[in-house]
Amino acid sequence: MGCGSWGTTFAQVVAHAGHNVMMWGRRQEVVDEINTRHQNSDYLGDIALSDRIRATTDPSEALAGRPIVILAVPAQSLRAQLEIWKPQLRHDAILVSLMKGVERGTHLRMSQVIVEATGWPEEQVAVVSGPNLAMEIAQRQPCATVVASRSEATAELLAHATANSYFRPYTNTDVIGVELGGAVKNVIALACGIAEGRGLGDNSKASLITRGLAETTRLAVAMGADPQTMSGLAGLGDLVATCASPLSRNHSVGVLLGKGLSLEEVVAKTKQTAEGVKSSAAILQLAASVGADMPITEAVVAVIAGKLSVEDLADLLLSRARKSENK
């Protein structure tokens, strides 16, 4: 459900694992291009899509009888969409989140939004996260990811359904850690992009990545996650890929902010909004509710809100009181 870059790429992954896929999209021209030309040029250029993939603008057609429903819409629109789609879902369908964000207002992770909006048991909900830059996967470059669910059987079923020659899924039952790793790394990638846009080098970016992992881990553990998850694909792996790659929307938006563009100018230039921009304040509020110190996230939120200039970002982070690295 969703014909953006990651939704389309994941449909391709599933098709290459040997399954027929029906996609839902809002825009008729995108759906028509997928069906007639086997491309989604707005997001994936001239990459050829599998002929196992079809698309529709009718959610009833997309959802009818489907045993696995993969959700790939913007995080902040998920709840409203699910309220529309719920009557059309098969009662035993597995619902899979590709979103990496925290809902504004409720501070809920995406799997929690799914459970709350649909009434589905947690055992029928799964999440996918990891170093998953859509364009590289669409080009069939080797990639590993994490499929997480409270149910080992659900995670294994989804891993089996998505494994192919270039996409290797690992399973995990730590849904909290996997989701928070995916959400917070977007904010840290914004900070790294801002640093790059300001002309700072690899030492600065490595410091942000490392300390970003530390604050992500603090939040995740405070929320009940396994700290080992943060050293795996959904933690460190996703963080490094998103912070370092120009293919990352969050990194690219950060670079433009660092060069002095306003957020409005960045959105107009890229025609896309990075998830970290929308989720950062909710993540910071969630951290405050459990007493987790997140200075990089705090600084990014201040920049987005216009309360801190990008010129002052580095000074703010370096002026904090020194402490043990392990705290």
N, C-alpha and C positions, 0 to 999 in steps of 0.2 A: 504494500500500500504506500505509493509514493514513487515518482519517476525522476527524482533528483539523481545526482551523481552516485551517491552511495547506494541508494535503493536500486538503481539500474544495474550497477556493478554487482550487487549481491544477487540480483535475479540471474545475472550471467553466471555467477559462481554456482548457483543451484542448478541451472540448466546444464552446465558442464559436468555436474555430478550425476547427470542422467535423468533429470526430472523436467516435466512440463511446468511452466510458470505463467501465471496470469498476473499482469501488473495493472494497478489502478493509478490514473493520473487525472489532474484537474483540466489540463489544457488539451483540447482536441487535436491541435497540430502536433503535439509531442506524441500522443497516442497513435495518430495516423502514421507518423514517421517510423515509429517502432514496428508497426504492423506491415507497412508497405516497403520500407527501405531497410529494415532491420538495423536502424541506427537511432541514437539519441544525441544529435549533433550539438545541442545546446550545452550538454554536460560532458559528453565523452568524444566529441569530435567525430572523426570518421571511423571509429572502432566498430567493427561488425558485430552485431548481436546474434546470439544463437536463434535458429529458427524454432527452437522449443519455447521461445518467449512470445507471448501475445499481450496486448494491452487494451484497456477499456476505460472510459470515463464513468461507467456505471458501477458503483460499489457493489450492487446486488450481484452483478455478473462476476465481479472479481472474487467475491467472498463465498459464492454458492458452493457449499459442500467441501470447502477447502480444509484439510486436516492441519495444515501449518499456515499461519498468517503472519507475515513479516511486516512490521510497522516501521516505516522510514519517512515519517513526516517531521516537520520542525517540532522540537520538544515542547515549545509553548502552545502548540495547537493540538497536541495529542489528545488531551482530555475531551475537547469539544468534538473531535473526529470520532473518538470511541463511542461517545453518547449517540452519535448518528448510526454508527456501524454495528453496535451491540446486537440489535434484533436480527441481524443477518449472519451472525457468527454461528458456526456449528458448535454445539454445547461442549464438545470434547476437543475443540481445536486448541492447538498449542499456539500461544501468542508470543511473538519474538520481537524484542526491541533492538533497533539499530541506533537509537538516539543516544547522544552523550550530553546530558544536561540535567539540570535540577529545575523543577517547576517553580516559577515565581509565585509568591503568595503562600503556597503550602510548604515549600522547601522539600517536596517529595522527589525521590528518584523516579526514573521512568517506569521501572517495574512496579513501584508502589502506585503510581498513577493508573497503570493498567489494571491492577487488582481492584483499586477503589472505584474506577469508572465502570468496570465490567462485572465485578463480583466474582471473577475467576479465582480459583484457588491458586496459591503461589506455585504449586507443583506443575501447573500448566502454563507457566510463564518462564521465558528464558531471555537472556540478554547476550549480545555479541559485542565484544570490545577487544581492542589490541592495536598494534601498529598497522592500521588499515587505510592507507592512502588510496582513494578510489581509483585514480588514474593508473597507478602502478598495477593494481590487481586487475583492472580491465585489460591491461596489456599482458596479462598472464605472467607477471613476475612472481617468483616464489614468495609465499607469505604465510605466516602463522597467526592464529588468533585464539581467543578464548570464548567458549560458549559456557555460560553459567546459568544454573538453575538450582533452586532448593532441592529439586529432584534429580538425582544422578541419572535416572532412566530418561528423563526429559532432555537433559544435557547431552547424553549419549545419542539419543535418537536424532537430535538436531545436528550433532557433529557428524553422524553417519550420513545425513541427508545433504550435507554441504561439502564434505571432503572430496577433493578432486586432485588432479595431477599437480596443481600449483597452489592450492589453498589447503592448509593443514590446521584443523581446529583441535584445540586441547579443551578438556572439560574442567569445570570447577564448580563447587557448590557455594563459594563465597560471593554471592550476588552483590552484597554491599560493597565489598572492596573493588570488584570488577567495575561496577557502575561509577563509584566515586573516582576511581582512577581515570576513567574516560571523561568524566565531567570536568574535573579540576585541571587536567592537562591542557584543556582549551584555554584556560585563564593564564596558565604559565606560558603557553605559546604566545599569547598576546604580549606578555612582558618581554619575552625573548625577541619578538618581532620589533617591539618598540626600541629595545636596545640596539638591534641591528640598524633600524632606521635612523638612530642617533649616531651611527658610525662606530659603535662599540664592537670590540672583537670577540674572538672565541673564548677567551678567559672569562669575560663578563657573561657570555651566554651559558658557558659550562657551569658557572656559579649559580645562575638563575635556575638552570635545570636541576642541579643537585639540591639546592635549597628548596626548590619547588617540589621535588620528590619528598623532602622532609616534611613540608607542611601538608602535602596530600596525605602522607602516612599518618600524621597526627590526627587529621580529621577522620580518616577511615577507621583507625583504631578506636577513636572516641565513639564512633558510631557502631562498633562491634565487629569490624572486619578483621580478617587474618592479616597481620603485617607482612607475611610472606607473599601475599598477592601483589603487594606494591613493588616487589623486586622482579616480578614476572612480566609477561607480555602485556597484560592489561594495566600495569603500573609503569615501570621503567621503560618498557618497550614502546608503548604508545606515547609516552612523554617525549622520548628522544625523537621519534619520527615526526611528531607534530611540531616540536620546537625547532627542528633543524631544516625542515623541508619547505621549499617555496610552493609545493603543491598543497600545503596546509592553508586553508582559508584563515584560520586564526592567526597563524604566523604572518601571512600576507597582510591582513588587516592591521596587525601590530606594526609592521614595517611602515605602512603608510601613515599611521598615527605618529610614529617616531619621526617621520619626515616633516611633520607639522600640519598635516591635513586634519580637518575636523572629522568627527565621526560621520556627520551627514555627507561630507565630501567623499569619505571613504566608501560609504554605502552606494553613493551615486556612481563612483568610479568602478567599483567591483560588481555592482548590481546584485550583491549577495551580502547577507549579514552573518558574521561568524557566531557560532553558538556560544562561545565564551563571552561575547558581549552581552547576550541576553541572560545568561545564567550566572554571571559573576556575582551580582548583588545577592542573589538567592543562596549561592554557595557561602558567601561571607556571613550572611545571617544564620545559616545552618551551623557554621563553625562557632559563631558567638553563642548559640544555644547550648553547645556542649563544651564551651571553654577551650576551643582549639585555636591557637595563635597562628594566623595566616597572613604574614606581613606582605608578601608579594601580591596575594589576592586583594588585600586591602588597598594597596597602592594602585592596582589596575582598576579597581572599582572607582577610586577617586579620580583617576584620569578620565574614565568613561563619563563620569558625572560632571566633569569640567571643574572639579575642585582641586586638581593637581595638574600642573603642566608636565608634559613629557620631559622637559628639560630638568625638572626637579625630581624625577622618578629615581634615578640612581642615587642622588644625594640623600633622599629619604631612606632608602634601603640601607645605605652604608652608615647612616647616622644612628641606627638602632644600637642599643646597648649590646656589647659583646657578651657571649656566653659560650658554654661548652657546645661543641658541634652535635653531641648526642642528645641535646635537649630541644 
